[in-house]
Amino acid sequence: MNAFTFKVDLWKYHSDSVGEKMLKEMKTRLMRSKKGKSGAKRHFYRKSLIMILIVASIPGLITGALVYGIAGGRLESELLHLNNKQIEQRARNIDTQLTNLELTLSHWAFDSKFDYSLESRNFIQNFEKARDITKTLLVMQGSNTINKLVGLYLGGDEQPVLFDPEYAPLTAKPEQDLYAGLLQSDKVTYWTELAFDAKRPQEKELTLVHHIPGGSLKPFGALLIRLDNEKVGDMLQTMTPYDGGATFFLQDNGKLFASTGGNGIESPFVAALREEIAAKGQDEGSFFFDWEDATFTVTYGKFSRIADSWTYVSASPITSITAPVMLVSKIIFAVSISALLLAALLAWLASRTIYSPVNRLLNMLMAGKSLSQENGDEFSLIERQWHNLNRESTELHSKLSEQLPYVKESFLHQLLQGYLYAYSEEDLLERMERYKWKVDNHRFIVIYMQLTGIASLEGKFKYGDEGLVTFAAVNMIEEFAAQHFEQSKTINFHDLAAGLLLIVPKDHSYAVELRAFGEELTHAINHILNMRLTIAISEPADAISNIPLSFEGAKHAASQRNFDNENQLIDIGQLHARGEGSEEQQYPFTLEREFIQALRTGQDADAFELLRAFLAALSCKGAKAVDVQQGMLHLLGSVQHAIMVSGIQPTRLFNCVNMYEQLSQIREPQLILTWFQDRVCVPFLKELGGRSDSQVKRLIEHAMIYLQQNYMNDISLDNCADHIGTNPFFLSKSFKQVTGKNFIDYLTGLRMDKAKELLRESALKINDVAEHVGYQHSYFNRIFKKLEGMTPSRYRELSQAE
């Protein structure tokens, strides 16, 4: 029987006893109420209760009825009037916003950047002009929150060009026809609704178009603002202050249409509203509209657009307007019902005052037994029942004594884990003395033990037998602890780890005994279980409340063990006395970069070899387990970043598994290496192999090698394309597809990584570092601060401080 079984038995015993007592007590009270109350008394309480219920319910019922009646009468029309004013105000706000958008586009169309100089469109040579146009379009795009994209189309006799906002030639015939149609309108500025994605023709976007140059009779291009459909829907949603219904606007000619309710322009609801508004013969107004057993309040009006007119319509169910008032009436009804329940409760409490204290005590001790079934007076019955309860208490104490070891283990587990932080020192002292521990004038030593080497047992145990191995080790720990110490208790954590609490007298040093215990236990674990043992001994704690801190300190010390599978004895007190600190291990950034590059280019053999070299560099002689674990977690984060940059979702690739949690639970070097290869590298390489063919990957690999060898020189996309034998456009597209980064971002990142390496590991001046990575000094400072958030000098200071 374990502690959990004892708790369940004890709880069942207690719950059965209490439940049986409560049931019998209720039966006794019911019998007594039937026998003890007269008919007149019952009639009095019944009449009083009815009077309380009536008095409590009448005001609430009357108020609720009045509010409900008012909501269906005059209040409905008043709310409709206020709703109409509110919607008209919001419509004016939307109209102002659209007008500002039109004025902004007109202002930019007359800007000198968009004059006839754009007819000469050799933007590849004149890339500064293209970059200036892109920056201008980005500024325009950010000028309004509902803008999805601001583009520039240049047509004419030459090759059509589109800035969206970056430069790109239009080669596909459907796209050329789509954008050429923008120049066919006889209007200089106009609104239209187009589907810019040929694969999704049903997804149209509201677009504002302005011919350029501004004021020209022969435009050769157009500025266009594509509005975000979601933002347009949110803007229309502001005209619907209540849930339900629909809001839409459309051109009077019916070419443009936008809605928030999911209704199309040809839906029966929209068509019926349009017919009703046309029948009114007015530009604006409001009315009630019945549709499918529901009544809607409809408000409509006009938007004056450029050489055009739009009609806006907002329809809300009448229940949405009157809902607040109906809610108030329901609340009043609920309060009335609550008053009824409260009156019943007060009447029941008042009736209980007729019972004397002796009867209440008798009912509690008799556990519901009828008085007529017992002999003797009431005091004799109380005395007899008291003896019965005392006997039951003695039996429970006997059971508790039998289960005391399991209760002590449960208590100790909660104490070490810090679950008893709310208890005072006196409470904890009392509980430990109750569990037969001698704690007065004693100190407490916590030992945390960790087994390693399960991956190298050659068949004796296998990965997954941690519980079995830990159980065997705990038995050995208990045996050796009993030989060296008077009071000890072992905790099994079932994950190749165990805890040991020692209670020793304050006036004696146990350093020799602890070392002897550790040596004997280590020798036995090595020979019997063929595993290695790390023992972390905390400093003695004088207070019970400090035991959780000592336990955490011992666990932390165990995590500082050397990563190689050797026996280790860590005494926290001696470490603090010597003040020793190990030299910090250097993180192998170069190996990490080469490993990730091998993964990106699909070189599985090189990637696995670099992974082994990376783990070997982390776990070199003297490396701490926590440093190796943190290093591998950092590598996992870098790999996941590379996966996301490649356009792959890590959550999908790893089936939503918490990879960090899995990796943090592995302590064996070979298991870490195997897990990283099988669970991280292989899925990524398989996914990557299906996305890019080998020829393109080899081409991009040559480009990356060229960049790594010549990053310090003046490199451009053109000369890199010439070097590997392809054209710049194909190189740019393929480079982004394979690496997940565009050409210039990859080159900049490569230069920044080398610059940070020189800043960390060399004494070169900042000017020399800039020249080594191919930058001018002033530009190097600006781009370094932009990407890293600090100057190169500050980065060097922080690196050397670590």
TORPA-123945 format. One line per field, with one value per residue (C-alpha): residue in three letters; y, z, x. Coordinates in steps of 0.2 Angstrom, whole numbers, plus 2048, in hexadecimal, padded with zeros to 3 digits. Example, Ala and Ser with C-alpha at 12.3 -4.5 7.8 and 13.67 -1.06 7.14 Angstrom:
<atoms>
r	c(ALA_SER)
c2	c(7EA_7FB)
c3	c(827_824)
c1	c(83E_844)
</atoms>
This chain:
<atoms>
r	c(MET_ASN_ALA_PHE_THR_PHE_LYS_VAL_ASP_LEU_TRP_LYS_TYR_HIS_SER_ASP_SER_VAL_GLY_GLU_LYS_MET_LEU_LYS_GLU_MET_LYS_THR_ARG_LEU_MET_ARG_SER_LYS_LYS_GLY_LYS_SER_GLY_ALA_LYS_ARG_HIS_PHE_TYR_ARG_LYS_SER_LEU_ILE_MET_ILE_LEU_ILE_VAL_ALA_SER_ILE_PRO_GLY_LEU_ILE_THR_GLY_ALA_LEU_VAL_TYR_GLY_ILE_ALA_GLY_GLY_ARG_LEU_GLU_SER_GLU_LEU_LEU_HIS_LEU_ASN_ASN_LYS_GLN_ILE_GLU_GLN_ARG_ALA_ARG_ASN_ILE_ASP_THR_GLN_LEU_THR_ASN_LEU_GLU_LEU_THR_LEU_SER_HIS_TRP_ALA_PHE_ASP_SER_LYS_PHE_ASP_TYR_SER_LEU_GLU_SER_ARG_ASN_PHE_ILE_GLN_ASN_PHE_GLU_LYS_ALA_ARG_ASP_ILE_THR_LYS_THR_LEU_LEU_VAL_MET_GLN_GLY_SER_ASN_THR_ILE_ASN_LYS_LEU_VAL_GLY_LEU_TYR_LEU_GLY_GLY_ASP_GLU_GLN_PRO_VAL_LEU_PHE_ASP_PRO_GLU_TYR_ALA_PRO_LEU_THR_ALA_LYS_PRO_GLU_GLN_ASP_LEU_TYR_ALA_GLY_LEU_LEU_GLN_SER_ASP_LYS_VAL_THR_TYR_TRP_THR_GLU_LEU_ALA_PHE_ASP_ALA_LYS_ARG_PRO_GLN_GLU_LYS_GLU_LEU_THR_LEU_VAL_HIS_HIS_ILE_PRO_GLY_GLY_SER_LEU_LYS_PRO_PHE_GLY_ALA_LEU_LEU_ILE_ARG_LEU_ASP_ASN_GLU_LYS_VAL_GLY_ASP_MET_LEU_GLN_THR_MET_THR_PRO_TYR_ASP_GLY_GLY_ALA_THR_PHE_PHE_LEU_GLN_ASP_ASN_GLY_LYS_LEU_PHE_ALA_SER_THR_GLY_GLY_ASN_GLY_ILE_GLU_SER_PRO_PHE_VAL_ALA_ALA_LEU_ARG_GLU_GLU_ILE_ALA_ALA_LYS_GLY_GLN_ASP_GLU_GLY_SER_PHE_PHE_PHE_ASP_TRP_GLU_ASP_ALA_THR_PHE_THR_VAL_THR_TYR_GLY_LYS_PHE_SER_ARG_ILE_ALA_ASP_SER_TRP_THR_TYR_VAL_SER_ALA_SER_PRO_ILE_THR_SER_ILE_THR_ALA_PRO_VAL_MET_LEU_VAL_SER_LYS_ILE_ILE_PHE_ALA_VAL_SER_ILE_SER_ALA_LEU_LEU_LEU_ALA_ALA_LEU_LEU_ALA_TRP_LEU_ALA_SER_ARG_THR_ILE_TYR_SER_PRO_VAL_ASN_ARG_LEU_LEU_ASN_MET_LEU_MET_ALA_GLY_LYS_SER_LEU_SER_GLN_GLU_ASN_GLY_ASP_GLU_PHE_SER_LEU_ILE_GLU_ARG_GLN_TRP_HIS_ASN_LEU_ASN_ARG_GLU_SER_THR_GLU_LEU_HIS_SER_LYS_LEU_SER_GLU_GLN_LEU_PRO_TYR_VAL_LYS_GLU_SER_PHE_LEU_HIS_GLN_LEU_LEU_GLN_GLY_TYR_LEU_TYR_ALA_TYR_SER_GLU_GLU_ASP_LEU_LEU_GLU_ARG_MET_GLU_ARG_TYR_LYS_TRP_LYS_VAL_ASP_ASN_HIS_ARG_PHE_ILE_VAL_ILE_TYR_MET_GLN_LEU_THR_GLY_ILE_ALA_SER_LEU_GLU_GLY_LYS_PHE_LYS_TYR_GLY_ASP_GLU_GLY_LEU_VAL_THR_PHE_ALA_ALA_VAL_ASN_MET_ILE_GLU_GLU_PHE_ALA_ALA_GLN_HIS_PHE_GLU_GLN_SER_LYS_THR_ILE_ASN_PHE_HIS_ASP_LEU_ALA_ALA_GLY_LEU_LEU_LEU_ILE_VAL_PRO_LYS_ASP_HIS_SER_TYR_ALA_VAL_GLU_LEU_ARG_ALA_PHE_GLY_GLU_GLU_LEU_THR_HIS_ALA_ILE_ASN_HIS_ILE_LEU_ASN_MET_ARG_LEU_THR_ILE_ALA_ILE_SER_GLU_PRO_ALA_ASP_ALA_ILE_SER_ASN_ILE_PRO_LEU_SER_PHE_GLU_GLY_ALA_LYS_HIS_ALA_ALA_SER_GLN_ARG_ASN_PHE_ASP_ASN_GLU_ASN_GLN_LEU_ILE_ASP_ILE_GLY_GLN_LEU_HIS_ALA_ARG_GLY_GLU_GLY_SER_GLU_GLU_GLN_GLN_TYR_PRO_PHE_THR_LEU_GLU_ARG_GLU_PHE_ILE_GLN_ALA_LEU_ARG_THR_GLY_GLN_ASP_ALA_ASP_ALA_PHE_GLU_LEU_LEU_ARG_ALA_PHE_LEU_ALA_ALA_LEU_SER_CYS_LYS_GLY_ALA_LYS_ALA_VAL_ASP_VAL_GLN_GLN_GLY_MET_LEU_HIS_LEU_LEU_GLY_SER_VAL_GLN_HIS_ALA_ILE_MET_VAL_SER_GLY_ILE_GLN_PRO_THR_ARG_LEU_PHE_ASN_CYS_VAL_ASN_MET_TYR_GLU_GLN_LEU_SER_GLN_ILE_ARG_GLU_PRO_GLN_LEU_ILE_LEU_THR_TRP_PHE_GLN_ASP_ARG_VAL_CYS_VAL_PRO_PHE_LEU_LYS_GLU_LEU_GLY_GLY_ARG_SER_ASP_SER_GLN_VAL_LYS_ARG_LEU_ILE_GLU_HIS_ALA_MET_ILE_TYR_LEU_GLN_GLN_ASN_TYR_MET_ASN_ASP_ILE_SER_LEU_ASP_ASN_CYS_ALA_ASP_HIS_ILE_GLY_THR_ASN_PRO_PHE_PHE_LEU_SER_LYS_SER_PHE_LYS_GLN_VAL_THR_GLY_LYS_ASN_PHE_ILE_ASP_TYR_LEU_THR_GLY_LEU_ARG_MET_ASP_LYS_ALA_LYS_GLU_LEU_LEU_ARG_GLU_SER_ALA_LEU_LYS_ILE_ASN_ASP_VAL_ALA_GLU_HIS_VAL_GLY_TYR_GLN_HIS_SER_TYR_PHE_ASN_ARG_ILE_PHE_LYS_LYS_LEU_GLU_GLY_MET_THR_PRO_SER_ARG_TYR_ARG_GLU_LEU_SER_GLN_ALA_GLU)
c2	c(800_811_823_826_816_81B_82C_825_819_827_832_824_821_833_837_827_82B_83E_83A_82D_839_847_83B_835_846_84C_83E_841_854_84F_843_84F_85D_852_84C_85C_86A_86C_870_882_885_87E_889_898_895_892_8A1_8AC_8A5_8A8_8BA_8BD_8B6_8C1_8D1_8CD_8C9_8D7_8E6_8DC_8D5_8E6_8EF_8E1_8E2_8F5_8F5_8E7_8F1_901_8F8_8F3_904_916_910_906_916_920_914_912_925_925_916_91F_92E_923_91A_92B_932_922_923_935_92F_921_92E_939_92B_926_938_93A_92B_932_943_93A_930_93F_949_93B_939_94B_948_94A_938_932_93E_939_934_923_91F_91B_90C_904_901_8F3_8FF_90E_903_913_91A_909_909_91B_916_907_912_91F_911_90A_91B_91D_90B_90F_920_917_908_901_900_8EF_8F4_903_8FF_908_901_907_902_908_901_8FB_8EC_8EF_8F1_8F0_8F6_8ED_8F6_8ED_8ED_8DF_8DD_8D7_8C8_8BE_8C3_8C2_8CE_8DA_8DA_8DE_8EC_8F3_8F4_901_90E_90B_915_927_92C_932_92C_91F_911_8FF_8ED_8E0_8CF_8D0_8BE_8B4_8A4_8AC_8B6_8B7_8C0_8D2_8E1_8F3_8FE_910_915_925_927_92E_93A_944_94F_947_943_935_92B_91D_916_915_917_90B_908_8F6_8F7_8E8_8DF_8DB_8ED_8F3_8E6_8ED_8FE_8FA_8F0_901_905_8F6_8FA_8EA_8D8_8D0_8D8_8DF_8EE_8F1_8FF_8FF_90A_910_907_8F7_8F4_8F6_8EC_8E9_8E0_8DB_8CE_8C2_8C6_8C9_8D6_8C9_8C2_8C3_8CD_8DB_8DB_8DD_8EC_8F4_8F3_8FA_909_90C_90D_91A_926_92F_930_92D_927_919_90C_8FB_8EC_8DB_8CC_8BA_8BC_8C9_8DC_8E7_8F9_900_910_915_924_92A_92B_938_931_937_939_92C_928_91A_914_90D_903_8FD_8F0_8EA_8DE_8E8_8DC_8E2_8F4_8EF_8E1_8EC_8F1_8DF_8DA_8E6_8DF_8CD_8D2_8DA_8C9_8C0_8CB_8C8_8B5_8B7_8C1_8B2_8A6_8B1_8B3_8A0_89E_8AB_8A2_891_899_8A1_890_888_893_888_87A_87A_878_867_861_867_85E_84E_84E_850_842_836_836_837_829_82B_82F_823_814_817_814_821_833_840_841_82E_82E_83C_832_822_82A_833_822_81B_82A_829_816_81B_828_81B_810_81E_822_810_811_821_818_80A_816_823_81E_822_832_838_835_83F_84D_84D_84D_85D_865_863_869_879_875_879_88B_891_888_890_889_884_87B_872_86D_867_85C_854_850_849_83D_837_841_848_85A_864_86A_862_868_862_85D_85A_84F_84E_83F_83D_82D_82E_822_819_81B_811_802_7F6_7ED_7EC_7FA_804_816_815_80B_81A_815_804_80B_818_80C_801_810_817_806_807_819_815_806_810_81F_814_80E_820_82B_829_832_832_832_82E_835_82C_838_82A_833_82D_839_837_842_83F_849_847_84D_84E_856_869_866_85A_85B_84D_851_841_837_83F_83C_829_827_82F_824_814_818_81D_80D_802_80C_80A_7F7_7F1_7FD_801_813_823_82E_841_845_857_85B_86B_876_872_87B_87F_882_877_884_886_874_878_885_878_86B_878_87C_86A_868_877_871_860_869_871_860_85C_855_846_836_835_834_845_84A_85D_865_876_87B_878_880_890_88F_88E_89A_890_894_88B_894_897_88D_896_893_88C_899_894_881_887_892_884_877_882_885_873_870_87E_877_865_85E_851_848_858_85E_84F_850_862_85E_851_85E_86B_860_85B_86D_871_861_863_860_869_86D_86F_865_875_87E_86F_86F_881_881_873_87C_88C_882_87B_88D_892_883_887_899_892_887_896_8A0_892_894_884_885_87B_877_86E_866_85F_85B_869_860_86B_867_872_868_857_85D_863_852_849_849_83C_842_834_836_848_846_838_842_852_848_83E_84A_85B_859_84A_852_863_85B_851_860_86A_85D_85D_86F_872_867_863_86D_87D_879_876_887_890_887_88D_89F_89D_897_8A6_8B2_8AA_8AB_8BD_8C5_8D2_8D8_8E3_8D5_8D8_8CD_8CF_8CA_8BB_8B5_8B7_8AD_89E_89F_8A5_8B5_8C1_8BE_8AB_8AC_8B8_8AD_89D_8A4_8A9_898_88E_898_8A1_8B2_8BE_8C1_8D1_8CB_8BC_8C5_8D2_8C4_8BC_8CC_8D0_8BE_8C0_8D2_8CC_8BD_8CA_8D5_8C7_8BE_8CB_8DC_8E4_8F6_8F9_901_8F1_8E6_8F0_8EE_8DB_8D9_8E4_8F4_906_90B_917_90B_8FD_906_90A_8F9_8F0_8FB_8F8_8E5_8E2_8F1_8F7_8FE_8F2_8FA_8F6_8E4_8E1_8E8_8DC_8CD_8D0_8D3_8C2)
c3	c(800_7FB_801_7F3_7F8_80A_806_7FB_809_816_80B_807_81A_81E_810_813_826_822_814_81F_82E_823_81B_82C_833_825_828_83B_838_82C_838_846_83C_837_84A_853_849_84C_83E_843_844_832_82D_834_82C_81C_81C_821_813_807_80D_80B_7FA_7F4_7FC_7F4_7E3_7DF_7DD_7D1_7C7_7C5_7C1_7B4_7AC_7AA_7A3_797_791_78F_784_778_776_776_77A_76A_75F_76A_769_756_755_75F_755_745_74B_750_740_736_740_73D_72B_72A_732_725_717_71E_71F_70D_708_710_707_6F6_6FA_6FF_6EF_6E5_6EE_6EA_6D8_6D5_6DD_6D3_6D6_6CB_6BC_6AA_6B0_6B4_6A1_6A1_6AC_6AC_6BE_6BF_6BB_6C3_6D3_6DE_6D5_6D8_6EA_6EC_6E5_6F0_700_6FA_6F7_709_710_707_70C_71F_71E_721_72B_71F_711_70C_6FE_6F4_6E3_6D3_6C2_6B3_6A2_691_682_68C_698_6A6_6B7_6C8_6D9_6E7_6EF_6E8_6D6_6CB_6B8_6B3_6A8_6AA_69D_6AA_6B5_6A7_6A1_6B3_6B6_6A4_6A7_6B5_6A7_69D_6A8_6A2_6B4_6BC_6CD_6D0_6DC_6D6_6DC_6D5_6D8_6D8_6DA_6CB_6D5_6E0_6D5_6E2_6EE_6E8_6F0_6F1_6E8_6E5_6D5_6CF_6BE_6BD_6B9_6C2_6B7_6A7_698_693_6A3_6A2_6B3_6C3_6D5_6DE_6F0_6F4_704_711_710_722_727_71C_724_735_72F_72A_73A_743_73B_744_756_75A_757_748_739_72A_724_712_705_6F2_6E3_6DC_6CC_6D6_6D1_6E2_6F1_703_711_723_725_718_70C_6FA_6EF_6E7_6F8_6FB_70B_702_6F3_6FD_707_6F6_6F0_700_700_6ED_6F1_6FF_6F1_6FE_6FF_712_720_72B_72D_734_728_72B_724_728_739_73F_73F_73B_73D_72D_72B_71A_712_704_703_6F6_6ED_6DF_6D0_6D8_6E6_6F2_6FD_70E_718_72A_72F_742_74A_755_763_762_766_774_77B_789_78F_78E_798_7A6_7A7_7A8_7B5_7BF_7BE_7C3_7D2_7D7_7D6_7E0_7ED_7EE_7F1_7FE_807_807_80E_81C_821_822_82D_838_83B_841_851_859_85C_86C_86D_875_867_85A_864_865_853_84E_85A_856_843_83F_84A_851_863_865_860_86E_881_88E_88F_883_88E_88E_87C_879_885_87C_86B_871_875_864_85C_867_862_850_852_85A_84B_83F_849_848_835_834_83E_831_822_82A_81F_80F_817_81B_809_803_80F_80B_7F8_7FA_806_7F9_7EB_7F4_7F5_808_807_80F_81F_82D_835_845_83A_831_841_848_839_839_84B_848_83B_848_842_84F_849_858_859_848_837_825_817_805_7F9_7E6_7DC_7C9_7C0_7AE_7A1_79D_78A_78C_796_787_78A_79C_79D_78E_78C_794_7A3_7AE_7BB_7BD_7BF_7CB_7D6_7D8_7DB_7E9_7F2_7F2_7F8_807_80C_80C_814_822_826_827_82E_83C_833_820_813_801_7F3_7E2_7D3_7C7_7BA_7BE_7CD_7DF_7EF_800_810_81F_830_83A_84B_84B_855_849_838_82C_81E_820_821_812_808_80E_809_7F8_7F4_7FA_7F0_7E1_7E1_7E3_7D5_7C9_7CC_7CE_7C2_7B7_7B7_7BD_7CB_7CF_7E1_7E6_7F9_7FF_80D_81E_821_833_82F_827_81C_814_80E_7FD_7FA_7FE_7F2_7E4_7E8_7E7_7D6_7CF_7D5_7CD_7BC_7BE_7BC_7AF_7A0_79E_7A5_7B5_7C7_7D0_7E2_7E3_7F5_7F4_804_7FE_7EE_7F7_802_7F4_7E9_7DA_7C9_7B9_7A9_79E_78E_77D_772_761_756_747_748_74B_73B_731_738_733_722_71F_724_719_70A_70D_711_71E_720_723_72E_739_73A_73F_74C_754_754_75B_76A_76C_76D_77A_785_785_794_7A3_79B_7A7_7A3_7A4_798_78C_78E_78B_77C_774_778_770_760_760_760_752_748_74A_745_735_732_733_728_71B_71B_725_735_743_74C_73C_739_74B_74D_75B_766_773_76D_77B_789_781_77E_790_797_78E_798_78E_780_774_777_774_764_75E_763_75A_74A_74A_750_749_73B_731_730_72B_71E_717_716_70E_701_6FB_6F9_6EE_6E1_6E3_6D4_6DB_6EC_6E5_6DB_6EB_6F5_6E8_6EB_6FE_6FD_6F1_6FE_70D_703_6FD_709_70D_6FB_6F2_6ED_6E3_6DD_6CB_6CE_6D9_6CB_6BE_6C9_6CB_6B9_6BA_6B9_6C8_6C8_6C9_6D6_6E1_6E0_6E3_6F1_6FA_6F7_6FD_70C_711_710_702_6FB_703_714_714_70F_71D_729_724_726_737_73D_738_73F_750_750_74D_75B_767_763_75C_761_750_750_74B_73A_736_73B_72F_721_724_721_712_719_71B_72D_72F_725_730_740_73A_733_742_74E_744_744_755_75F_765_75E_75A_769_775_76E_771_783_787_77F_788_799_797)
c1	c(800_807_803_7F7_7ED_7EC_7E6_7D8_7D3_7D4_7C9_7BD_7BB_7B9_7AD_7A2_7A1_79D_791_788_787_780_773_76D_76D_761_756_755_751_743_73C_73D_735_727_724_729_71F_70D_701_6FE_711_713_704_70D_71D_715_70B_71A_724_716_715_728_728_71A_721_732_72C_71E_72A_736_728_720_730_735_724_724_736_731_722_72B_739_72B_724_72A_73C_73E_73B_747_754_752_754_764_76B_768_772_780_781_781_78F_799_795_79C_7AC_7AE_7AA_7B8_7C4_7C1_7C2_7D3_7D9_7D4_7DC_7EC_7ED_7E9_7F7_804_7FE_804_815_824_829_81B_81E_823_834_82D_82B_83D_83C_84D_84B_858_866_85E_85A_85B_84C_843_848_841_831_82F_833_826_819_81C_81A_809_804_807_7FE_7ED_7E9_7DC_7E9_7EE_7FA_7FF_806_80C_808_812_80B_80D_817_825_826_818_81F_816_81C_813_81C_82C_831_82C_829_817_81A_80A_7FC_7EE_7F7_7FB_7E9_7E3_7EE_7ED_7DA_7DD_7E2_7D3_7C7_7C4_7C4_7D5_7D0_7C3_7BF_7BE_7BD_7C9_7D0_7E3_7E6_7E1_7E0_7D2_7C7_7BA_7C5_7C3_7CB_7C4_7D1_7D4_7DD_7E5_7ED_7FE_805_7F8_7EE_7F5_7E9_7F4_7F8_805_802_7F8_7F9_7EE_7E9_7E3_7D8_7D9_7C8_7C9_7CC_7BE_7B3_7B8_7B5_7A3_7A1_7A2_792_78A_78A_780_783_779_773_77E_786_78B_78E_78E_790_780_784_787_799_7A0_79A_7A0_797_79A_78C_792_784_788_781_775_76F_75C_75F_769_75E_74F_757_75C_74A_743_750_74C_73A_73D_744_74F_762_762_757_752_743_73E_740_738_742_740_736_742_741_750_754_75B_765_76C_774_781_793_799_7A9_7B3_7A7_79C_790_78F_780_783_777_777_76A_769_75C_750_754_766_760_753_75F_766_755_74F_75E_75A_749_750_75C_74D_744_754_755_743_746_756_74B_73F_74E_755_744_743_754_751_741_74B_758_74B_743_753_753_746_753_75D_770_76E_763_770_77E_774_770_782_788_77A_77D_76B_765_753_751_743_74F_75B_75A_75E_75D_766_776_778_776_783_790_78D_790_79F_7A7_7A3_7AB_7BB_7BD_7BC_7C9_7D4_7D2_7D7_7E6_7EB_7E9_7F3_802_802_802_80E_81D_813_80C_81D_823_815_818_82A_827_81C_828_837_82C_827_815_814_81B_80B_80F_818_828_81E_811_81F_828_818_814_825_825_813_81B_828_837_843_845_849_85B_85E_864_85E_869_861_86A_865_86B_86B_86F_877_87D_86D_871_882_87C_87D_86C_86B_85F_857_850_83F_844_848_83A_842_853_84E_845_854_85F_853_853_866_866_85A_866_876_86D_867_879_880_872_866_857_855_848_849_83E_83C_83A_839_843_855_855_852_852_858_854_860_85C_86C_870_876_885_88E_896_891_89E_8A7_897_890_8A0_8A1_88E_891_8A0_897_887_891_89B_88B_882_891_892_880_877_886_881_88A_884_884_881_87D_87D_875_87B_873_862_85E_84B_83F_838_849_849_841_84E_85C_854_853_865_86A_861_869_87A_877_873_885_88D_89A_891_89C_895_8A0_89C_89B_898_893_893_88B_893_8A5_8A1_89B_8AA_8B7_8AD_8B2_8AB_8AE_8B4_8A5_8A4_8A4_895_89A_892_89B_896_884_884_88C_880_871_878_87A_868_861_86B_865_877_871_882_88B_87D_87E_891_890_883_88F_89D_891_88D_89F_8A4_896_89B_8AD_8B7_8B0_8A0_891_881_876_882_881_86E_86C_877_86D_85D_864_869_857_851_85C_857_845_848_850_841_835_840_83F_82C_829_81E_828_817_811_822_824_811_80F_81B_824_835_83E_835_83B_84D_84E_849_858_869_873_87E_87B_868_869_872_866_857_85D_861_850_844_84B_857_84F_83D_844_84F_841_835_843_847_835_835_845_84D_85F_865_85E_865_876_875_871_87E_88B_884_885_897_89B_894_89D_8AE_8AB_8A0_8AE_8AD_8A0_894_884_876_87C_88E_889_87D_88B_896_88B_884_872_868_864_852_853_860_856_846_850_85A_84A_842_851_858_848_851_854_865_86A_863_86E_87D_87A_877_887_891_889_88D_8A0_8A0_899_8A6_8B4_8AE_8AD_8BD_8C9_8D0_8CE_8C8_8B6_8BC_8C6_8B8_8AD_8B9_8BB_8A9_8A7_89F_8A4_8A7_898_88C_892_88D_87C_877_87F_875_865_867_86E_866_877_888_896_8A0_892_891_8A3_8A2_893_89C_8AC_8A2_89A)
</atoms>
